Amino acid sequence: MPEFQRRYLNARPSLNTSVQSQTVPSQSVPPHVMRSRRRIRPPDLLDAVRAIDTTVDSAGQQALINYLHQQYEAMQVGMLIGLFSHCYLGQPYVDHRVDLAGSILEHYTATDHLPPQFDSARPLARTNAYLYIEVYQDGHVIPVRHDGTTAN
């Protein structure tokens, strides 16, 4: 197998659903960023994430996405590409993602394909253990519990 294929295959995120943060060893993350990622998420942020499925108008959803984007920027956690979580809209939807970079809220059925960066978050979102999962550009996947603590 050529070296570039071996590196690519080794760098793919795992579908391991353990409570450890999942990483792709392609980029190093500064220690201060990792410390920020381990901090407890504030209650206002958790409430905003919970409100995603209960906010039905597009202006309200956009305001929530903007708020989340601002909060994560202030937390200095690095390049967060989105949040992934269980969807409470009911059938046929099972999960959704909030793309903070593009201000997109997208709901998925069980058979829908996700953007590749979010694949490893799906099994975590299907459990009741986490409120949502943070997906970072550097490959880190950080599950956030209902009380705001992270599983890392």
C-alpha positions in Angstrom: 0.0 0.0 0.0 1.5 3.4 -0.9 2.5 5.6 2.0 -0.1 8.4 1.3 -2.9 5.8 1.4 -1.6 4.3 4.7 -1.5 7.8 6.2 -5.0 8.6 5.0 -6.4 5.4 6.3 -4.6 5.8 9.7 -5.9 9.4 10.0 -9.6 8.6 9.5 -11.7 9.2 12.6 -12.7 6.1 14.5 -16.2 5.0 15.2 -15.2 4.2 18.7 -17.9 5.4 21.0 -15.9 5.4 24.2 -16.0 8.5 26.4 -12.5 9.5 25.3 -12.3 12.4 22.8 -11.7 11.0 19.4 -8.8 12.5 17.5 -7.2 12.5 14.1 -3.5 12.8 14.7 -3.0 15.0 11.6 -2.7 18.3 13.4 -1.4 19.2 16.9 -3.6 21.4 19.1 -1.9 23.9 21.4 -2.3 23.0 25.1 -4.3 26.2 25.9 -6.8 25.3 23.3 -7.2 21.7 24.7 -7.7 23.2 28.2 -10.5 25.4 26.8 -12.1 22.4 25.2 -12.2 20.6 28.5 -14.0 23.4 30.4 -17.5 23.0 31.5 -20.0 24.5 29.0 -22.1 27.4 30.5 -25.8 26.9 31.1 -26.8 29.5 28.6 -24.9 27.7 25.9 -26.5 24.4 26.8 -30.0 26.0 26.8 -29.3 27.4 23.3 -28.4 23.9 22.0 -31.5 22.5 23.6 -33.6 25.1 21.9 -32.6 24.2 18.4 -35.4 21.6 17.9 -38.0 23.8 19.6 -37.3 26.9 17.6 -39.5 26.6 14.5 -39.0 29.9 12.7 -35.9 30.4 10.6 -35.1 33.8 12.1 -35.0 32.3 15.6 -32.9 29.4 14.4 -30.5 31.8 12.8 -30.3 33.8 16.0 -29.4 30.6 17.9 -26.7 29.7 15.5 -25.2 33.2 15.6 -25.3 33.0 19.4 -23.6 29.6 19.5 -21.0 30.9 17.0 -20.2 33.9 19.2 -20.0 31.8 22.4 -17.6 29.3 20.9 -15.4 32.1 19.5 -15.2 33.7 22.9 -14.3 30.3 24.5 -11.2 30.1 22.2 -11.6 26.4 21.5 -10.1 26.5 18.0 -11.9 26.0 14.7 -15.2 24.4 15.5 -16.9 23.3 12.4 -20.2 22.2 14.0 -22.3 20.6 16.6 -24.0 17.2 16.1 -26.8 15.9 18.3 -29.9 13.7 18.6 -32.9 15.3 16.9 -36.2 15.6 18.8 -38.4 16.5 15.9 -39.5 12.9 15.5 -39.7 10.5 12.6 -38.1 10.4 10.1 -35.4 12.5 11.7 -32.9 11.0 14.1 -30.1 13.5 14.4 -29.0 17.0 13.2 -25.9 19.1 12.7 -25.4 22.8 13.2 -22.6 24.0 10.9 -21.3 27.1 12.7 -19.1 28.1 9.8 -21.9 28.2 7.3 -24.8 28.9 9.7 -26.6 25.7 8.5 -29.0 23.6 10.5 -29.6 20.3 8.8 -31.7 17.3 10.0 -31.0 13.7 9.0 -32.9 10.5 8.7 -31.2 7.2 9.8 -30.2 6.4 6.2 -28.9 9.9 5.2 -25.2 10.3 4.6 -23.4 12.9 6.7 -20.5 15.1 5.8 -17.4 13.0 6.5 -16.2 15.1 9.4 -19.4 14.3 11.3 -19.4 10.5 10.8 -17.7 9.7 14.1 -20.2 11.9 16.0 -23.3 10.0 14.9 -22.9 6.9 17.2 -22.3 9.2 20.1 -25.4 11.3 19.3 -27.6 8.2 19.3 -26.9 7.6 23.0 -28.6 9.5 25.8 -25.2 10.1 27.4 -24.5 13.4 25.6 -26.4 16.5 24.8 -24.3 17.2 21.7 -21.0 16.5 20.2 -18.5 19.2 19.1 -16.7 18.5 15.8 -13.4 20.4 15.2 -11.5 21.1 12.0 -8.4 19.4 13.4 -10.3 16.1 13.8 -11.2 16.3 17.5 -14.7 15.1 18.4 -15.7 16.3 21.9 -18.9 14.9 23.4 -20.6 17.3 25.8 -22.8 15.8 28.6 -26.2 17.3 29.7 -24.5 19.0 32.6 -22.0 20.8 30.4 -19.0 18.6 31.3 -17.0 17.1 28.4 -16.1 13.5 28.0 -12.3 13.7 27.5 
